[in-house]
């Protein structure tokens, strides 16, 4: 039985503090990098090599920033959210790609002019120096990762293949650090600049190791997670119940997700981000996945007792982000999982409307549970099925206004495929729903 309680007033300070921290970190360090460039340790041979050093210095900084973005820093993950951090990660990645192309190009052009040989002749000349060769290999690995992140290539790759390709990032980090140790003249002008530069990299690598290795190892050793039940939901979807010791200490919230591994059943590098499909109760965690990739398809065959390794909880799709008394919950496909979990959150009060988009009623995963929760909450559920055509746009501004006339005065929680999320976002902007009232997690490939 749900009882009415005073609505939670949104604390926007946490999200704003995270964004402010990220922007201040970016701008302050960029300013320091500019100062370092104008005070080099040694003069540049010519303008072309000077441009190359300028680009290389910025490349080093942007790579350190990228390490922080893929380091799953809880302060950022839980306040900004995976969806927005993925955008930062993607744009930072393509910035690295262009700098990786331009930095060696200008260096090679500069030294080719200095040695009075052609650009192509200069390549093996510089590659004869081991630190430079390692830098070239690192640049090649960046190009491989960038090519697999292009939208067309991403669509043709399974999540598992895409993730495996991006594991080379760790090799690239090692090679680039060695390259900087021997070739980093731009930050070697003084003991102070050296200390700053390596402190920056130590901070970035330390955050990566702590949040993606040491903390998860400690948590998993403490909680000893195991599969306790596997329940088919539909022909394509399955729920996995995970038990362990003192799971309340994970402090997971409805709407959040974990990165899941099943050592012994899958390869150690196979990891997937799946949301909790039920509110955590301190005894079990539940994920529900649709058979899309090889890992999710194999969940149905997980033996009870299988070890589970998790990272998290992460995500900002929680009631901590509320700004309004009333709420709209929008789910697309398997994106219903965090929406269903949110319906169990007692901090979600006021009038609730649920919009669930599925291709057919049979594809509506967890629909029975959703109806029961909606009935218990006194909420309203609209199951939106059928093909999307020019005459049937379930998430057009007109359709959303028809289903929820006061949508501009509500918080909107959304989880679904990227294309659907983009459509809903455009409609919400057209309906003048403020950005602070939009809480979104879209299905995108992330690090």
C-alpha positions in Angstrom: 0.0 0.0 0.0 1.5 3.3 -1.1 0.8 6.4 1.0 1.0 9.9 -0.1 4.1 11.7 1.3 5.3 15.2 0.6 7.0 15.4 -2.8 10.7 15.4 -2.8 12.1 18.8 -3.8 14.9 18.4 -6.4 18.4 19.1 -5.2 19.9 20.4 -8.5 23.1 21.4 -6.6 24.7 17.9 -7.0 24.3 17.8 -10.7 25.4 21.4 -11.2 28.4 20.8 -8.9 29.5 17.9 -11.0 29.2 19.8 -14.3 31.0 22.8 -12.7 33.8 20.5 -11.5 34.2 19.0 -14.9 34.2 22.4 -16.7 36.6 24.0 -14.2 39.0 21.0 -14.5 38.9 21.3 -18.3 39.4 25.1 -18.5 42.0 25.4 -15.8 44.1 22.7 -17.3 43.8 24.0 -20.8 45.0 27.4 -19.5 48.0 25.7 -17.8 48.8 23.8 -21.1 48.8 27.1 -23.1 51.2 28.6 -20.6 53.4 25.6 -20.8 53.6 25.8 -24.6 54.7 29.4 -24.6 57.5 28.6 -22.2 59.1 25.5 -23.9 62.2 23.8 -22.5 64.0 24.2 -25.8 63.3 26.2 -29.0 61.4 24.5 -31.9 63.4 24.0 -35.1 60.7 25.6 -37.3 57.1 26.6 -37.4 55.8 23.2 -38.5 57.4 21.3 -35.6 56.2 24.0 -33.3 52.6 23.4 -34.5 53.2 19.7 -34.0 54.4 20.2 -30.4 51.4 22.5 -29.7 49.0 19.8 -30.9 50.9 17.0 -29.1 50.7 18.9 -25.8 47.0 19.2 -26.2 46.7 15.6 -27.2 48.4 14.5 -24.0 46.0 16.6 -21.9 42.9 15.4 -23.8 44.0 11.8 -23.4 44.3 12.3 -19.6 40.8 13.8 -19.7 39.5 10.8 -21.6 40.9 8.5 -18.9 38.9 10.3 -16.3 35.7 10.0 -18.4 36.2 6.2 -18.9 37.3 5.8 -15.3 33.7 5.7 -14.0 34.3 8.2 -11.3 31.2 7.8 -9.0 31.1 11.6 -8.4 30.4 12.1 -12.1 28.5 8.9 -12.9 25.9 9.4 -10.2 25.3 13.1 -10.8 25.7 13.6 -14.5 24.6 10.1 -15.7 25.9 7.6 -18.3 24.1 9.2 -21.2 25.6 12.7 -20.9 29.1 11.3 -20.0 28.9 9.1 -23.1 28.5 12.2 -25.1 31.5 13.8 -23.5 33.5 10.5 -24.1 32.5 10.4 -27.7 33.4 14.0 -28.5 36.7 13.7 -26.6 37.5 10.5 -28.5 37.1 12.2 -31.9 39.1 15.1 -30.6 41.9 12.7 -29.8 41.5 11.1 -33.2 42.1 14.4 -35.1 44.9 15.4 -32.8 46.5 12.0 -33.4 46.4 12.6 -37.1 47.6 16.2 -37.0 50.3 16.0 -34.3 52.6 13.5 -36.1 51.8 15.0 -39.5 53.1 18.4 -38.5 56.1 17.0 -36.7 57.0 14.9 -39.8 56.6 17.9 -42.1 58.8 20.0 -39.9 61.6 17.5 -39.6 61.3 16.6 -43.3 61.9 20.3 -44.1 64.8 20.4 -41.6 66.4 17.3 -43.1 65.6 18.3 -46.6 63.9 15.1 -47.5 60.3 14.2 -48.4 57.5 13.6 -45.9 57.4 9.8 -46.7 61.2 9.5 -46.3 61.0 11.1 -42.9 58.6 8.5 -41.5 61.2 5.6 -41.3 63.8 8.2 -40.3 61.9 9.1 -37.1 60.5 5.6 -36.6 64.0 4.4 -36.1 63.8 6.0 -32.7 62.0 3.6 -30.3 60.0 6.2 -28.4 58.8 7.7 -31.6 57.9 4.3 -33.0 55.9 3.5 -29.9 54.0 6.8 -30.3 53.2 5.8 -33.9 51.9 2.5 -32.8 49.7 4.2 -30.1 48.4 6.5 -32.9 47.5 3.5 -35.0 45.6 2.0 -32.1 43.6 5.2 -31.7 42.7 5.1 -35.4 41.5 1.5 -35.0 39.3 2.5 -32.1 38.0 5.6 -33.9 37.1 3.6 -37.0 35.0 1.2 -34.9 33.2 4.1 -33.2 31.8 5.5 -36.4 28.1 5.0 -36.4 27.9 2.8 -39.5 30.6 0.5 -38.2 29.1 0.4 -34.7 25.7 -0.8 -36.1 27.4 -3.7 -37.8 29.3 -4.9 -34.7 28.0 -6.7 -31.7 28.5 -5.0 -28.3 30.9 -7.7 -27.3 33.1 -7.2 -30.4 33.0 -3.4 -30.0 34.0 -3.7 -26.4 36.8 -6.1 -27.1 38.2 -3.8 -29.7 38.3 -1.0 -27.2 40.3 -3.0 -24.7 43.4 -1.9 -26.7 43.0 1.5 -25.0 45.1 0.1 -22.2 47.9 -0.8 -24.6 47.6 2.7 -26.1 47.9 4.3 -22.7 51.1 2.4 -21.9 52.7 3.3 -25.2 51.7 6.9 -25.1 53.1 7.3 -21.6 56.5 5.9 -22.7 56.4 8.2 -25.7 55.8 11.2 -23.5 58.6 10.2 -21.0 61.2 10.4 -23.8 59.7 12.9 -26.2 57.7 15.3 -24.0 59.8 18.4 -24.3 56.8 20.7 -24.1 56.3 20.0 -20.4 59.9 19.7 -19.4 60.7 23.4 -19.1 61.0 23.2 -15.3 60.6 20.9 -12.3 57.2 22.6 -11.7 55.8 21.8 -15.2 57.1 18.2 -15.0 55.5 17.8 -11.6 52.2 19.2 -12.9 52.1 17.0 -16.0 52.9 13.7 -14.3 50.6 14.6 -11.4 47.8 15.1 -14.0 48.5 11.7 -15.5 48.9 10.0 -12.2 45.5 11.4 -11.1 43.9 10.2 -14.3 45.5 6.7 -14.3 44.9 6.4 -10.5 41.2 7.2 -10.9 40.9 4.6 -13.6 42.7 1.9 -11.5 40.8 2.7 -8.3 37.3 2.9 -9.8 37.6 0.1 -12.4 39.9 -2.3 -10.6 40.6 -1.9 -6.9 37.1 -0.8 -5.6 35.2 -3.4 -7.7 37.6 -6.1 -6.5 37.1 -5.1 -2.9 33.3 -4.9 -3.2 33.0 -8.2 -5.0 35.2 -9.9 -2.4 33.0 -8.4 0.3 29.6 -9.2 -1.2 30.4 -12.6 -2.9 27.7 -12.3 -5.6 26.2 -15.4 -7.1 23.3 -16.2 -9.4 20.4 -17.5 -7.3 17.7 -17.8 -10.0 17.2 -17.4 -13.7 13.6 -16.7 -14.9 12.5 -16.4 -18.5 10.2 -13.5 -19.0 9.4 -13.9 -22.7 10.9 -15.8 -25.6 13.6 -13.1 -25.9 14.0 -11.7 -22.4 15.2 -13.2 -19.2 15.6 -12.1 -15.6 18.6 -13.0 -13.5 18.4 -12.8 -9.7 21.7 -12.2 -7.9 22.3 -12.8 -4.2 25.2 -12.0 -1.9 26.3 -10.8 1.5 25.2 -7.4 2.9 23.9 -6.0 -0.5 22.4 -3.1 1.3 25.9 -1.7 1.6 26.1 -1.3 -2.2 23.6 1.6 -1.7 22.0 0.9 -5.1 18.9 2.9 -6.0 16.0 2.2 -8.4 16.9 3.5 -11.8 20.6 2.7 -11.6 22.7 0.1 -13.4 25.7 -2.1 -12.9 28.4 -3.3 -15.3 28.0 -7.1 -15.1 30.4 -9.9 -15.7 29.9 -13.7 -15.3 33.4 -15.2 -14.8 33.5 -18.9 -15.6 30.4 -18.6 -17.9 31.7 -15.9 -20.2 35.1 -14.5 -21.1 36.6 -12.2 -18.5 36.5 -9.2 -20.9 32.7 -9.6 -21.7 30.9 -6.9 -19.7 27.5 -5.3 -20.2 25.7 -2.4 -18.6 22.3 -3.6 -17.4 19.9 -1.7 -15.2 18.3 -3.1 -12.1 14.8 -4.2 -13.1 13.5 -4.2 -9.5 14.2 -2.0 -6.6 17.1 -3.5 -4.6 15.9 -4.9 -1.3 19.3 -5.5 0.4 19.1 -9.3 -0.3 19.0 -9.6 -4.1 19.6 -7.7 -7.2 17.7 -8.3 -10.4 18.6 -7.6 -14.0 16.4 -8.2 -17.0 17.9 -8.4 -20.5 16.8 -9.0 -24.0 18.7 -11.5 -26.2 20.5 -9.0 -28.4 24.2 -9.9 -28.1 25.9 -13.2 -27.4 26.3 -12.3 -23.7 22.6 -11.4 -23.1 21.4 -14.3 -25.2 23.5 -16.6 -23.0 21.9 -15.4 -19.7 19.2 -18.0 -20.1 21.8 -20.8 -19.7 23.4 -19.3 -16.6 23.7 -22.1 -13.9 22.5 -21.2 -10.4 25.6 -20.5 -8.3 27.5 -18.8 -11.1 29.9 -16.2 -9.8 29.0 -12.6 -10.6 31.3 -9.6 -10.8 29.8 -6.2 -10.9 31.0 -2.5 -11.1 28.6 0.1 -9.8 26.0 1.2 -9.0 26.1 4.0 -11.5 23.6 6.3 -13.2 21.6 9.4 -12.5 18.2 8.1 -13.5 17.0 8.2 -9.9 14.5 10.2 -7.8 17.4 12.2 -6.4 17.0 14.3 -9.6 13.3 15.3 -9.1 12.3 18.9 -9.6 8.5 18.5 -9.8 5.7 16.9 -7.8 4.3 14.9 -10.8 6.2 12.5 -13.1 6.1 10.9 -16.6 8.1 7.7 -17.0 8.8 6.8 -20.6 10.3 3.4 -21.6 11.2 1.9 -25.0 11.7 -1.8 -25.4 14.0 -3.3 -22.7 14.5 0.3 -21.4 11.5 -0.6 -19.3 13.8 -2.1 -16.6 14.8 1.0 -14.8 11.4 2.5 -15.3 9.8 -0.5 -13.6 12.3 -0.3 -10.7 11.5 3.4 -10.3 7.8 2.6 -9.8 8.9 0.8 -6.6 10.7 3.8 -5.2 8.7 5.4 -2.4 10.3 8.7 -3.0 8.5 8.8 -6.3 5.3 10.5 -5.2 2.5 12.6 -6.8 0.7 11.8 -10.1 2.6 9.3 -12.3 2.0 8.5 -16.0 3.9 5.6 -17.7 4.4 5.5 -21.4 5.7 2.1 -22.6 6.7 1.8 -26.3 6.9 -1.8 -27.7 6.6 -3.2 -31.2 3.8 -5.6 -30.2 2.0 -6.4 -26.9 4.0 -9.7 -26.8 7.3 -7.7 -26.9 6.3 -5.7 -23.8 8.7 -7.2 -21.3 7.6 -7.1 -17.6 4.2 -5.8 -18.6 2.4 -7.8 -16.0 4.5 -6.5 -13.2 4.2 -3.0 -14.6 0.4 -3.1 -14.6 0.4 -4.4 -11.0 2.7 -1.6 -9.8 0.7 1.1 -11.7 -2.5 -0.2 -10.2 -0.9 -0.2 -6.7 0.4 3.4 -7.2 -2.8 4.7 -8.7 -0.8 5.7 -11.7 -1.7 5.5 -15.4 -0.1 3.3 -18.0 -0.2 3.7 -21.8 1.2 0.8 -23.8 2.1 2.2 -27.2 2.5 -0.5 -29.8 2.4 -0.8 -33.6 4.6 0.5 -36.4 5.8 4.1 -36.5 4.5 5.7 -39.7 4.0 9.2 -41.0 0.5 9.2 -39.6 1.5 7.4 -36.3 4.2 9.1 -34.2 3.7 8.1 -30.6 6.3 10.5 -29.4 5.5 13.5 -31.5 4.8 16.8 -29.6 1.1 16.4 -30.4 1.0 12.8 -29.2 2.8 13.5 -26.0 0.6 16.5 -25.2 -2.5 14.4 -25.9 -1.4 11.7 -23.5 0.0 14.1 -20.8 -1.4 17.6 -21.3 0.6 19.0 -18.4 3.9 17.4 -19.4 5.8 20.7 -19.2 5.1 20.8 -15.5 6.4 17.2 -14.8 9.7 15.5 -14.4 10.3 13.2 -17.4 12.3 10.0 -17.0 13.3 8.2 -20.2 15.1 5.0 -21.0 15.2 3.5 -24.4 17.1 3.1 -27.7 19.2 6.1 -28.9 16.9 6.9 -31.9 13.8 6.9 -29.7 15.5 9.0 -27.0 16.5 11.6 -29.7 12.9 11.8 -30.9 11.5 12.2 -27.4 14.2 14.9 -26.7 13.1 16.9 -29.7 9.5 16.7 -28.7 10.2 17.7 -25.1 12.1 20.7 -26.3 9.2 21.6 -28.6 6.9 21.3 -25.6 9.2 23.5 -23.6 10.0 21.0 -21.0 13.1 22.5 -19.2 16.3 20.5 -19.4 16.5 20.2 -15.6 13.2 18.2 -15.7 14.5 15.7 -18.3 16.3 12.6 -16.9 17.5 10.4 -19.7 19.5 7.2 -20.3 19.8 6.1 -23.9 21.2 2.8 -25.2 24.6 3.7 -26.6 27.9 1.9 -26.8 30.1 3.2 -24.0 33.5 2.5 -22.6 
